[in-house]
Each structure stands twice: as C-alpha cells, then as structure tokens.
Amino acid sequence: MRDLHMHTVYSDGKNTPEEMILEAIARGLDCVGISDHSHAVSDECGMTPEGTLAYRAEMARLKEKYAGQIRVLCGLERDIWSDDTLDYDYVIGSVHTIRMPDGHYVCVDWTPEHLKEKVEQYFGGDWYAMTEQYFATVARVAEVTKCDIIGHFDLVTKFNEGYCLFDERDPRYVRAWQAAADVLLKTGKPFEVNTGAISRGYRTQPYPAPEIRKYILERGGELLMSSDAHSKDRIAFQFEKWEASLTGR
C-alpha cells in the first residue's frame, strides 16, 4: 500500500517528513511519498525557494535512513502557477487558483467566504462562469506542470457539499468538467481519488465526484488513492472505504 500525497512543515502540514514516514511505517505502508506544495506566486502555502532546497536535502537524508523499512519518495505538488522546474521522483499537478485578467488570483479552496466574494467580484455571481474558467485551467495542468498524477480534479467543489453553492448536475458545469477530463485522459496520467476534504470535514465524498470517477474509468482512465494528509493521523485516510472506487465498484 502506498500514499503519495501528503504535506509537512515545509509547506502547510503539521508534522515533519520524518514523523510522517514513521507513521506510514507504523500503518504498514510499503511506499510513502511526501509532496509538499511548490513555490507559486498564487499560493501562500507553498515553499520558498530556500525552503525547497532544504526540503529536498531532508528527503534525501530520510530516503537513506529508512531504506530498509519503507520506500520513501520525494515528490512535489506542483501548482499550475509554480516556477519550480526541479526534478522530483514524481509530481502531482494541481490547480488551486484561477488567474484573472487584472493579475489577481481567485483561490477556490481557501474559505467559502473568500470564494463567494470573488465570484461576485469577478464573475457577477455566476458560479458556472467561475467553474468553466477553473476547468479550462485544469485542462492545462498536465501540459504546464509535467505532472505524473492529476491532483484533486474537482477541487472547486470543496465547499459545495449538498450543492449549497451551485448545482453540479447543471449542464454548464458538466460540460466544463467533461471537456477538461477529455483533455487530461489523452495524456494517460492517473487521476487521484483524494480523501483530504473528507478528513478535514468539508466533504462526504473524495475528489473527484462519483460521476466523474465513472466517466474517467469508462474512458480507460486510471485512478489511485491519496490522502492529501496534512498531519500524520490522516495518512491513508479511509483508503479501505474508497479503494473499490478505483475500479468502479
């Protein structure tokens, strides 16, 4: 068993990489990947350039230290607006923000209040216009980030439990995510089934939504589990509950 999406004190996590690795060993994982947030102009949670170098050095040390106990990978969650071009064992490509014509960024997963304010400011209250721009950005994530894994494909729904902000069945929303999925499916990159928003109390389903997972599988796409853990107690969160969804069961 493996978990390749987790964050540490080098970005916005609560534990050190070593603490995360020790917990992964205790949970019986065969492979653990740390994937702290890349430096990005749009992301206050990302590492600084100096912090990135320190992170890579620490991960190299830990790889060697725990080589006989667990396979340790040094990954990166590379935001689409990142300027990090260094090589990693793997890269998760993600979109957390939408870039607006005035140079500002709309963060889709900061707080619901922030998102509501920005939808009014930039989209005239049209939630579907916002999601259309979000998924148009997501469609470019593999090309721009050169990622190995597509991160939380429909992150834009983080605060939309029970369709409280917009209806995910609306044709405009469905067309937007399908268009992005079609582009990314052509790359052959796997999409993660991310339980992070469940562990933090925002959602009752992992990303992506069930209908999106079904769409991906029906078109030959691959899914893999990830926890997006920001603390050691959330590693491999609910994997046993959702692993059947990797094959559509």
Residue frames relative to the residue before (quaternion, step in Angstrom):
aa qw qx qy qz dx dy dz
M 1.0000 0.0000 0.0000 0.0000 0.00 0.00 0.00
R 0.0713 -0.8042 0.5899 0.0100 3.54 -1.06 0.77
D 0.0872 -0.7384 0.6640 0.0791 3.53 -1.33 0.44
L 0.1105 -0.8535 0.5092 -0.0028 3.55 -0.47 1.25
H 0.6994 0.4074 -0.2785 0.5170 3.61 1.21 0.09
M 0.3724 0.6978 -0.5446 0.2790 3.55 -0.37 1.26
H 0.2842 -0.7738 0.5564 0.1042 3.51 -1.23 0.68
T 0.2075 -0.7831 0.5814 0.0756 3.53 -1.16 0.70
V 0.7549 -0.3754 0.2851 0.4560 3.54 -1.33 -0.17
Y 0.5421 0.6097 -0.4157 0.4019 3.61 1.20 -0.17
S 0.7533 0.1744 -0.1754 0.6094 3.61 1.23 -0.27
D 0.8004 -0.2826 0.1961 0.4909 3.63 -0.40 -1.13
G 0.4388 0.6929 -0.4588 0.3418 3.58 1.15 0.57
K 0.5227 -0.6668 0.4541 0.2756 3.55 -1.31 0.32
N 0.7606 0.3433 -0.1788 0.5213 3.60 1.16 -0.53
T 0.5620 -0.5786 0.4652 0.3648 3.54 -1.29 0.33
P 0.6452 -0.4982 0.3811 0.4363 3.61 -1.18 0.28
E 0.6529 0.5200 -0.3296 0.4413 3.59 0.93 -0.81
E 0.6383 0.5154 -0.3304 0.4667 3.59 0.99 -0.74
M 0.6411 0.5133 -0.3215 0.4713 3.58 1.03 -0.76
I 0.6586 0.5096 -0.3069 0.4609 3.58 0.96 -0.85
L 0.6534 0.5079 -0.3190 0.4618 3.58 0.92 -0.84
E 0.6466 0.5019 -0.3212 0.4763 3.59 1.02 -0.73
A 0.6291 0.5311 -0.3323 0.4602 3.58 1.03 -0.76
I 0.6236 0.5190 -0.3268 0.4846 3.58 1.05 -0.74
A 0.6643 0.5113 -0.3015 0.4542 3.59 0.91 -0.93
R 0.6970 0.4559 -0.2627 0.4871 3.59 1.11 -0.65
G 0.5442 -0.6726 0.3705 0.3379 3.57 1.27 0.06
L 0.3530 0.7401 -0.5048 0.2698 3.59 1.14 0.44
D 0.4133 -0.7008 0.5284 0.2427 3.55 -1.14 0.66
C 0.7930 0.0914 -0.0025 0.6023 3.55 1.15 -0.70
V 0.0540 -0.7837 0.6186 0.0146 3.55 -1.02 0.85
G 0.0919 -0.7933 0.6006 0.0373 3.55 -0.95 0.91
I 0.2164 -0.7385 0.6249 0.1312 3.54 -0.87 0.98
S 0.0187 -0.8213 0.5684 -0.0455 3.58 -0.80 1.00
D 0.0274 -0.8400 0.5419 0.0062 3.56 0.56 1.11
H 0.6358 -0.5678 0.3817 0.3572 3.55 -1.26 0.57
S 0.4635 -0.6804 0.5032 0.2627 3.53 -0.98 0.90
H 0.5654 -0.5257 0.4937 0.4002 3.51 -1.32 0.25
A 0.1362 0.7812 -0.5962 0.1254 3.57 -0.85 0.98
V 0.5435 -0.6434 0.4297 0.3256 3.57 -0.97 0.82
S 0.7254 0.4456 -0.2363 0.4684 3.58 1.14 -0.56
D 0.7282 0.4419 -0.2006 0.4840 3.61 1.23 -0.21
E 0.2757 -0.7861 0.5352 0.1396 3.57 -0.41 1.23
C 0.6321 0.5483 -0.3285 0.4381 3.60 1.23 -0.34
G 0.5568 0.6502 -0.3802 0.3501 3.59 1.23 -0.26
M 0.6031 -0.5597 0.4336 0.3674 3.52 -1.31 0.34
T 0.4648 -0.6076 0.5505 0.3343 3.54 -1.25 0.42
P 0.6494 -0.4883 0.3765 0.4451 3.63 -1.17 0.24
E 0.6588 0.4922 -0.3104 0.4769 3.60 0.99 -0.79
G 0.6530 0.5142 -0.3079 0.4631 3.56 1.01 -0.80
T 0.5944 0.5716 -0.3528 0.4422 3.56 1.12 -0.66
L 0.6680 0.4906 -0.2999 0.4723 3.59 0.93 -0.88
A 0.6442 0.5087 -0.3208 0.4725 3.59 1.01 -0.78
Y 0.6233 0.5452 -0.3195 0.4606 3.57 1.05 -0.82
R 0.6805 0.4881 -0.2956 0.4596 3.57 0.84 -0.94
A 0.6444 0.5160 -0.3220 0.4635 3.59 1.01 -0.76
E 0.6618 0.4987 -0.3066 0.4683 3.58 0.96 -0.85
M 0.6538 0.5071 -0.3210 0.4608 3.58 0.96 -0.78
A 0.6148 0.5323 -0.3486 0.4659 3.60 1.04 -0.67
R 0.6438 0.5190 -0.3154 0.4655 3.57 1.01 -0.82
L 0.7041 0.4774 -0.2679 0.4524 3.56 0.88 -0.96
K 0.5645 0.5814 -0.3796 0.4464 3.58 1.11 -0.59
E 0.6975 0.4677 -0.2615 0.4758 3.52 0.88 -0.99
K 0.6670 0.5316 -0.3116 0.4190 3.58 0.89 -0.93
Y 0.8022 0.2904 -0.1350 0.5039 3.60 0.91 -0.89
A 0.2615 0.8192 -0.4811 0.1702 3.56 1.27 0.32
G 0.7207 0.4462 -0.2613 0.4618 3.61 0.99 -0.68
Q 0.7129 0.4689 -0.2485 0.4584 3.58 1.24 -0.22
I 0.7870 -0.0733 0.0968 0.6049 3.57 1.05 -0.77
R 0.4507 -0.6533 0.5272 0.3035 3.55 -1.15 0.57
V 0.1288 -0.8007 0.5845 0.0236 3.55 -0.67 1.17
L 0.0916 -0.7981 0.5949 0.0256 3.58 -0.84 1.03
C 0.3048 -0.7257 0.5913 0.1756 3.54 -1.08 0.82
G 0.0157 0.8225 -0.5649 0.0646 3.55 -0.29 1.29
L 0.2350 -0.7386 0.6103 0.1639 3.51 -1.37 -0.15
E 0.2439 -0.6890 0.6516 0.2031 3.54 -1.11 0.70
R 0.1102 -0.8322 0.5432 0.0126 3.53 -0.13 1.34
D 0.3192 -0.7479 0.5573 0.1679 3.54 -0.58 1.19
I 0.6011 -0.5909 0.3953 0.3650 3.57 -1.08 0.66
W 0.7127 0.4031 -0.2539 0.5148 3.60 1.19 -0.46
S 0.3903 0.7402 -0.4650 0.2892 3.60 1.21 0.38
D 0.2852 -0.7358 0.5845 0.1888 3.53 -1.25 0.52
D 0.4472 0.6767 -0.4581 0.3638 3.60 1.26 0.29
T 0.0231 -0.8127 0.5817 -0.0241 3.58 -0.70 1.09
L 0.3832 0.7360 -0.4769 0.2900 3.60 1.24 0.31
D 0.5168 -0.6423 0.4758 0.3065 3.56 -1.28 0.39
Y 0.0603 -0.7810 0.6216 0.0029 3.57 -1.04 0.87
D 0.6555 -0.4872 0.3785 0.4355 3.57 -1.26 0.20
Y 0.7626 -0.1274 0.0842 0.6286 3.56 1.15 -0.64
V 0.2221 -0.7586 0.6003 0.1219 3.54 -1.29 0.44
I 0.2209 -0.7146 0.6488 0.1402 3.54 -1.11 0.86
G 0.2238 -0.7888 0.5611 0.1138 3.57 -0.72 1.06
S 0.0379 0.8341 -0.5431 0.0886 3.57 -0.64 1.12
V 0.2155 -0.7242 0.6366 0.1541 3.51 -1.35 0.44
H 0.0701 -0.8030 0.5918 0.0079 3.56 -0.69 1.13
T 0.7998 0.2022 -0.0758 0.5601 3.56 1.17 -0.53
I 0.3158 -0.6997 0.6070 0.2055 3.52 -1.33 0.46
R 0.3087 -0.7549 0.5474 0.1877 3.59 -0.82 0.94
M 0.2585 -0.7895 0.5451 0.1132 3.56 -0.76 1.08
P 0.6740 -0.5261 0.3315 0.3988 3.62 -1.17 0.48
D 0.6821 0.4833 -0.2986 0.4605 3.61 1.10 -0.57
G 0.6167 -0.5811 0.3367 0.4107 3.58 1.28 0.14
H 0.5724 0.5703 -0.3918 0.4401 3.59 1.24 -0.10
Y 0.3299 -0.7345 0.5641 0.1829 3.54 -1.32 0.40
V 0.2452 -0.7336 0.6165 0.1470 3.56 -1.10 0.79
C 0.2263 -0.7830 0.5682 0.1132 3.58 -0.55 1.19
V 0.2981 -0.7994 0.4985 0.1534 3.58 -0.65 1.10
D 0.7781 0.3261 -0.1836 0.5045 3.62 1.17 -0.22
W 0.3861 0.7313 -0.4861 0.2827 3.60 1.14 0.46
T 0.7192 -0.2643 0.2059 0.6087 3.58 0.57 -1.23
P 0.5887 -0.5685 0.4142 0.3984 3.61 -1.12 0.44
E 0.6189 0.5532 -0.3454 0.4377 3.58 1.06 -0.70
H 0.6374 0.5195 -0.3176 0.4722 3.57 0.99 -0.86
L 0.6831 0.4956 -0.2970 0.4468 3.57 0.87 -0.95
K 0.6363 0.5236 -0.3282 0.4618 3.59 0.96 -0.83
E 0.6512 0.5261 -0.3102 0.4505 3.56 0.94 -0.92
K 0.7098 0.4653 -0.2662 0.4571 3.57 0.89 -0.95
V 0.6031 0.5370 -0.3636 0.4643 3.59 1.09 -0.60
E 0.6433 0.4941 -0.3190 0.4902 3.58 1.03 -0.72
Q 0.6930 0.5090 -0.2827 0.4251 3.58 0.84 -1.01
Y 0.8222 0.2899 -0.1173 0.4755 3.56 0.74 -1.07
F 0.7918 0.3026 -0.1432 0.5108 3.60 1.11 -0.60
G 0.4746 -0.7034 0.4244 0.3160 3.57 1.25 0.26
G 0.6801 -0.4989 0.2770 0.4603 3.56 1.14 0.64
D 0.5233 0.6354 -0.4088 0.3943 3.59 1.28 0.10
W 0.2645 -0.8039 0.5153 0.1351 3.56 -0.13 1.30
Y 0.6522 0.5202 -0.3317 0.4405 3.59 1.01 -0.66
A 0.5937 0.5381 -0.3648 0.4743 3.59 1.11 -0.55
M 0.6423 0.5149 -0.3192 0.4695 3.57 1.03 -0.79
T 0.6936 0.4640 -0.2974 0.4638 3.61 0.85 -0.91
E 0.5939 0.5562 -0.3651 0.4524 3.59 1.11 -0.57
Q 0.6767 0.4652 -0.2989 0.4862 3.58 0.96 -0.81
Y 0.6020 0.5555 -0.3557 0.4501 3.58 1.06 -0.71
F 0.7363 0.4209 -0.2553 0.4643 3.59 0.70 -1.01
A 0.5691 0.5519 -0.3923 0.4665 3.60 1.15 -0.41
T 0.6407 0.4967 -0.3103 0.4965 3.57 1.14 -0.65
V 0.6372 0.5345 -0.3200 0.4538 3.59 0.96 -0.89
A 0.6079 0.5793 -0.3550 0.4109 3.59 1.00 -0.75
R 0.7056 0.4578 -0.2474 0.4811 3.60 1.18 -0.54
V 0.4628 0.7479 -0.4212 0.2214 3.58 1.22 -0.31
A 0.6598 0.4995 -0.3257 0.4573 3.61 0.94 -0.75
E 0.6546 0.5191 -0.3060 0.4566 3.57 0.95 -0.89
V 0.7290 0.4483 -0.2469 0.4547 3.57 0.86 -0.97
T 0.7780 0.3713 -0.1952 0.4678 3.60 0.78 -0.99
K 0.2901 -0.7642 0.5170 0.2541 3.61 1.23 -0.37
C 0.2379 0.8328 -0.4705 0.1686 3.54 1.11 0.74
D 0.4345 -0.6602 0.5518 0.2662 3.50 -1.42 0.25
I 0.7720 0.1922 -0.0697 0.6018 3.57 1.24 -0.59
I 0.3511 -0.7097 0.5687 0.2228 3.58 -1.05 0.80
G 0.2769 -0.8026 0.5121 0.1297 3.59 -0.55 1.18
H 0.8625 -0.1875 0.1086 0.4573 3.55 -1.24 0.77
F 0.2360 -0.8551 0.4506 0.1002 3.50 0.52 1.36
D 0.8045 0.2081 -0.0998 0.5473 3.61 0.86 -0.93
L 0.0390 0.8372 -0.5392 0.0824 3.57 0.88 0.98
V 0.5588 0.6345 -0.3693 0.3857 3.57 1.17 -0.58
T 0.6699 0.4844 -0.2988 0.4768 3.61 1.23 -0.30
K 0.2879 0.8052 -0.4899 0.1697 3.61 1.22 0.12
F 0.7895 0.2930 -0.1448 0.5194 3.60 0.90 -0.92
N 0.5705 0.6439 -0.3422 0.3780 3.58 1.27 0.23
E 0.2004 0.7928 -0.5476 0.1774 3.57 1.09 0.61
G 0.8225 0.1470 -0.1453 0.5299 3.57 -0.84 1.01
Y 0.4874 -0.6814 0.4101 0.3605 3.58 1.30 0.40
C 0.2195 0.8271 -0.4933 0.1565 3.57 1.03 0.75
L 0.7281 0.3814 -0.2372 0.5178 3.62 1.19 -0.38
F 0.7785 -0.1191 0.1019 0.6077 3.58 1.01 -0.83
D 0.5129 -0.6538 0.4743 0.2907 3.54 -1.26 0.51
E 0.3225 -0.7783 0.5130 0.1645 3.56 -0.50 1.21
R 0.6062 0.5286 -0.3627 0.4706 3.58 1.28 0.04
D 0.4508 0.7012 -0.4468 0.3248 3.57 1.27 -0.16
P 0.5621 -0.6423 0.3967 0.3380 3.63 -0.87 0.89
R 0.6287 0.5325 -0.3545 0.4423 3.61 0.98 -0.68
Y 0.6593 0.4923 -0.3089 0.4771 3.58 0.97 -0.83
V 0.6620 0.5114 -0.3094 0.4522 3.57 0.88 -0.93
R 0.6529 0.5066 -0.3212 0.4624 3.60 0.90 -0.85
A 0.6445 0.5391 -0.3249 0.4342 3.58 1.00 -0.82
W 0.7240 0.4192 -0.2764 0.4730 3.61 0.77 -0.93
Q 0.6193 0.5406 -0.3574 0.4432 3.59 1.03 -0.65
A 0.6365 0.5273 -0.3329 0.4539 3.60 0.98 -0.78
A 0.6664 0.4857 -0.3012 0.4789 3.58 0.97 -0.83
A 0.6501 0.5182 -0.3188 0.4553 3.58 0.94 -0.88
D 0.6369 0.5407 -0.3344 0.4362 3.59 0.96 -0.81
V 0.6468 0.5067 -0.3167 0.4740 3.58 1.00 -0.81
L 0.7191 0.4587 -0.2604 0.4523 3.58 0.82 -1.00
L 0.5912 0.5718 -0.3713 0.4309 3.60 1.07 -0.60
K 0.6218 0.5580 -0.3382 0.4332 3.58 1.08 -0.66
T 0.6293 0.5499 -0.3376 0.4332 3.61 1.17 -0.46
G 0.3971 -0.7299 0.4674 0.3018 3.58 1.20 -0.48
K 0.4724 0.6752 -0.4449 0.3505 3.60 1.25 0.11
P 0.4529 -0.6832 0.4896 0.2973 3.62 -0.96 0.74
F 0.3448 -0.6938 0.5949 0.2140 3.52 -1.27 0.59
E 0.3720 -0.7258 0.5200 0.2537 3.60 -0.89 0.80
V 0.2809 -0.6647 0.6609 0.2059 3.52 -1.32 0.59
N 0.0941 -0.8657 0.4893 -0.0479 3.49 0.02 1.45
T 0.2064 -0.8160 0.5343 0.0777 3.59 -0.60 1.20
G 0.3552 0.7932 -0.4514 0.2023 3.59 1.25 0.09
A 0.6926 0.4703 -0.2959 0.4600 3.60 0.90 -0.85
I 0.5773 0.5441 -0.3838 0.4726 3.59 1.20 -0.40
S 0.6871 0.4971 -0.2916 0.4426 3.58 0.83 -0.97
R 0.7220 0.4035 -0.2440 0.5063 3.59 1.17 -0.54
G 0.5992 -0.6548 0.3220 0.3294 3.57 1.25 0.37
Y 0.5204 0.6584 -0.4091 0.3582 3.61 1.21 0.27
R 0.8141 0.1701 -0.0425 0.5536 3.56 1.02 -0.81
T 0.3365 -0.7079 0.5714 0.2431 3.53 -1.32 0.24
Q 0.7012 0.3374 -0.2337 0.5830 3.57 1.36 -0.02
P 0.4835 -0.6383 0.4933 0.3397 3.60 -1.09 0.53
Y 0.4975 -0.5508 0.5433 0.3924 3.53 -1.36 0.07
P 0.6063 -0.2797 -0.7438 0.0316 1.61 -1.85 1.65
A 0.7042 -0.4650 0.3368 0.4177 3.54 -1.34 0.29
P 0.6944 -0.5097 0.3045 0.4066 3.61 -1.15 0.56
E 0.6816 0.4896 -0.3053 0.4500 3.60 0.88 -0.86
I 0.6317 0.5089 -0.3322 0.4813 3.58 1.15 -0.55
R 0.6196 0.5261 -0.3434 0.4706 3.58 1.00 -0.78
K 0.6426 0.5228 -0.3157 0.4627 3.58 0.97 -0.88
Y 0.6487 0.5258 -0.3076 0.4562 3.58 0.93 -0.92
I 0.6579 0.5148 -0.3043 0.4578 3.58 0.92 -0.91
L 0.6932 0.4819 -0.2813 0.4562 3.57 0.83 -0.99
E 0.6509 0.5321 -0.3196 0.4371 3.58 0.96 -0.83
R 0.7309 0.3911 -0.2191 0.5147 3.58 1.19 -0.51
G 0.6505 -0.5832 0.2905 0.3902 3.53 1.22 0.56
G 0.4399 0.7022 -0.4561 0.3248 3.57 1.22 0.27
E 0.3820 -0.7130 0.5491 0.2102 3.54 -1.31 0.39
L 0.1638 -0.7633 0.6195 0.0824 3.53 -1.17 0.76
L 0.0121 -0.7845 0.6193 0.0276 3.57 -1.16 0.59
M 0.5226 -0.6628 0.4492 0.2928 3.55 -1.10 0.73
S 0.1050 0.7571 -0.6439 0.0352 3.55 -1.21 0.64
S 0.3911 -0.7483 0.4947 0.2059 3.55 -1.11 0.67
D 0.2043 -0.7743 0.5624 0.2058 3.60 1.12 -0.58
A 0.1857 0.8334 -0.5000 0.1446 3.56 1.11 0.78
H 0.1724 -0.7716 0.6060 0.0871 3.55 -1.02 0.92
S 0.7485 0.1741 -0.1676 0.6176 3.56 1.32 0.22
K 0.6512 -0.5839 0.3212 0.3631 3.54 -1.12 0.68
D 0.6371 0.5499 -0.3377 0.4215 3.61 1.11 -0.57
R 0.6833 0.4796 -0.2841 0.4715 3.61 1.27 -0.21
I 0.3802 0.7284 -0.4897 0.2915 3.60 1.23 0.13
A 0.8436 0.0449 -0.0857 0.5282 3.58 -0.98 0.97
F 0.1628 0.8389 -0.5040 0.1257 3.58 1.11 0.70
Q 0.8653 -0.0630 -0.0282 0.4965 3.55 -0.80 1.20
F 0.2224 0.7900 -0.5442 0.1740 3.61 1.04 0.57
E 0.6558 0.5299 -0.3214 0.4311 3.57 0.94 -0.89
K 0.6518 0.5249 -0.3142 0.4483 3.60 1.12 -0.61
W 0.8086 0.3315 -0.1271 0.4691 3.58 0.93 -0.92
E 0.4676 0.7110 -0.4478 0.2743 3.61 1.19 -0.22
A 0.5836 0.5798 -0.3847 0.4186 3.62 1.12 -0.50
S 0.6058 0.5773 -0.3565 0.4156 3.59 1.15 -0.57
L 0.5235 0.6417 -0.4141 0.3777 3.60 1.22 -0.25
T 0.7637 0.2917 -0.1662 0.5514 3.55 1.21 -0.50
G 0.6266 -0.5917 0.3160 0.3968 3.55 1.28 0.33
R 0.5035 0.6495 -0.4327 0.3707 3.59 1.21 0.20
